[in-house]
Amino acid sequence: MADSLLRLRQVGLKVRILPLVVPAPLNEIDSGVPLSAKLQSLHMTQEVKTDVLVIGSGIGGLYFAIHMADHAKVTIITKKESSTSNTNWAQGGIAATIDKNDSPEFHISDTLDAGAGLCNKEMVSILVNEGPTHIRRLMELGVEFTTNPDHSLDLGKEGGHSRSRIVHAKDLTGREVETALLARIDAHPNITLLEHHYALELITEHHLDIKTNDITCYGAYVLDTLNHKPKKILAKVTMVASGGLGHVYLHTTNPDIATGDGVAMAYRAGAMIADMEFIQFHPTSLYHPKAKSFLISEAVRGFGGILRLKDGEAFMHKYDKRENLAPRDIVARAIDSEMKKTGEECVFLDVTHIDPDKVKEHFPHIHETCLSYGIDMTREMIPVVPAAHYSCGGIMTDSRGRSTINRLYACGETSCTGVHGANRLASNSLLEALVFAWRASLDIKERLHSIHHEFEFPDWDDSGTSSLEEWILVAHNKRETQEIMNDYVGIVRSDLRLDRAWRRIEFLKEETEAYYKKTKITPQIIELRNIIKVASLIIQSAIKRRESRGLHYTTDFPNKDDKYYLRDTVLRSF
Ligand SMILES: Cc1cc2nc3c(=O)[nH]c(=O)nc-3n(C[C@H](O)[C@H](O)[C@H](O)COP(=O)(O)OP(=O)(O)OC[C@H]3O[C@@H](n4cnc5c(N)ncnc54)[C@H](O)[C@@H]3O)c2cc1C
């Protein structure tokens, strides 16, 4: 017992271990203590039982829940409002081979090309071949994509794609999809959606003091952040669909929910985590002191936008023959290199040579947002910088969405299916979320009848103090982590920078863990802990890959090394 408590502390779990006994009948309770007080202490943590728990309400979680709910009771938790997600911010669209001039072979080849040798070919084939079905399914679910006058789908073209294949809803694709899926969720009697419910930890047999390497997930400890009440949600199956991790970095295109919680929780629970070194930086996020990382979609370059320096000189021809339509990593490195050479804080994206009406028609949202910052993109160049955008790595899953922990599934950006390899092809991520969420729902339907709620689990221990003076520590450590990641683990890396980042993050981790153990939980402290954990996983993975490939570029090993590194980087906590 002492041994396992030590282990619980090592993995940072904050649970009170209670003996597995049935509570005494009320009339046997010691009369010296008020009954209400006893009940409170016995039921500090509210328990909820469900068939399927879904963590996250982006495209992955919602699409999965809709396909699961005809067969099971589904509970979705989401840490803020239901539509607060990366999905809601997606602009460009969803890649699918629909055009008669396109074929799955072309899409597969473009995906493998972007992935720099590391894609899992079987998974890519599944992604591409099953993709168009899910575009049709989305339309059945009420998503209205942009169409041509002949009612065919309007297909955009983006960097790295050899054909036009981006299905979109103007430049607000994600919002259109999220809105339609949420309407379906609202209408489904088998789905309960709990907003402001923050997943803290996955529940496994470690919470029962059982030592095993064959770990099973039984749900999650959750914080109801409006009422500040911990809950334990026990589930036959748990789906982690908690999205990305952009906020591990200082500059990001992601909304503030993207703190890598799913990866951090799954790692602590013992799941295998893969390819965390491959962080995609979007080359063109709006550079403006007041803009909170607003993304200028790749589709703008697909539409003829040209990257230029302040004096108007175009520069992409120096880096790649595809110029402005080169894959993102090449464009981001080119911008980084030009900024370092010129000492400027940004470069510019120019669409002033394109008919202004067409620009406004295609990019109404981007046009309006730029205008709100005093930039008229039809008449002046848009200042842009690269920002952390997408994580190719995550919780390792198979083709059915299964993680390496029993009854724990993952889909969407928090997962690593292997389709992106060392670099994601634009607009393949929404597609990946759809295809593998749906596949997971099929797998679970087949096995759910044989899974039962088995154990009782201890309550979450919410004891501790919250000292207001210490909040500066949380805010400071978060900012410091983000700066370290931006400066040392960004687009261009080196041994020296990674080593420096590692030592500093380890110190921040120690300090934060000590604070976490004595403090009442709040979303801020939980997020900080997760950000630091994910930062350390990214650094560890980057240190292990002693070559440059796709999104991982290090000046110490500038070339690819297929002999030793044509494989995933896999990490596990024990
Ligand atoms: C600005 C922008 C533009 C993009 N454009 C495109 C594009 O055009 N095409 C494309 O394919 N991809 C695009 N992407 C990427 C794509 O949007 C994401 O990869 C995808 O939406 C991820 O979906 P998801 O369901 O995995 O996660 P998300 O949509 O991020 O949803 C995650 C959910 O999990 C919840 N959550 C997180 N942690 C917890 C927790 N601890 N407890 C409870 N809930 C939690 C969040 O609140 C959220 O509801 C873009 C991303 C951004 C940021």
The ligand as a Gaussian input file, in Angstrom:
#p B3LYP/6-31G(d) Opt

LIG

0 1
 C       -7.115000      28.550000     -36.510000
 C       -7.145000      27.117000     -36.947000
 C       -7.472000      26.788000     -38.245000
 C       -7.504000      25.461000     -38.658000
 N       -7.888000      25.153000     -39.942000
 C       -7.999000      23.851000     -40.290000
 C       -8.492000      23.491000     -41.581000
 O       -8.849000      24.348000     -42.370000
 N       -8.567000      22.173000     -41.891000
 C       -8.182000      21.177000     -41.017000
 O       -8.281000      20.002000     -41.362000
 N       -7.735000      21.501000     -39.800000
 C       -7.639000      22.799000     -39.419000
 N       -7.190000      23.107000     -38.163000
 C       -6.919000      22.021000     -37.223000
 C       -8.244000      21.451000     -36.740000
 O       -9.149000      22.517000     -36.515000
 C       -8.090000      20.662000     -35.469000
 O       -7.059000      19.732000     -35.596000
 C       -9.385000      19.917000     -35.157000
 O      -10.451000      20.831000     -35.121000
 C       -9.254000      19.193000     -33.855000
 O      -10.507000      18.680000     -33.526000
 P      -10.645000      17.903000     -32.161000
 O      -12.053000      17.440000     -32.062000
 O       -9.583000      16.910000     -32.044000
 O      -10.313000      19.015000     -31.030000
 P      -10.967000      20.422000     -30.738000
 O      -11.828000      20.886000     -31.824000
 O       -9.893000      21.329000     -30.296000
 O      -11.878000      20.090000     -29.486000
 C      -11.280000      19.730000     -28.261000
 C      -12.334000      19.793000     -27.189000
 O      -11.842000      19.226000     -25.984000
 C      -12.147000      20.083000     -24.884000
 N      -11.165000      19.831000     -23.836000
 C       -9.821000      19.973000     -23.875000
 N       -9.275000      19.600000     -22.707000
 C      -10.296000      19.201000     -21.905000
 C      -10.381000      18.741000     -20.567000
 N       -9.305000      18.594000     -19.788000
 N      -11.606000      18.427000     -20.073000
 C      -12.724000      18.599000     -20.819000
 N      -12.706000      19.053000     -22.085000
 C      -11.498000      19.343000     -22.618000
 C      -12.087000      21.466000     -25.491000
 O      -12.735000      22.402000     -24.687000
 C      -12.773000      21.212000     -26.830000
 O      -14.156000      21.188000     -26.664000
 C       -7.158000      24.438000     -37.741000
 C       -6.829000      24.769000     -36.435000
 C       -6.829000      26.103000     -36.029000
 C       -6.480000      26.432000     -34.609000

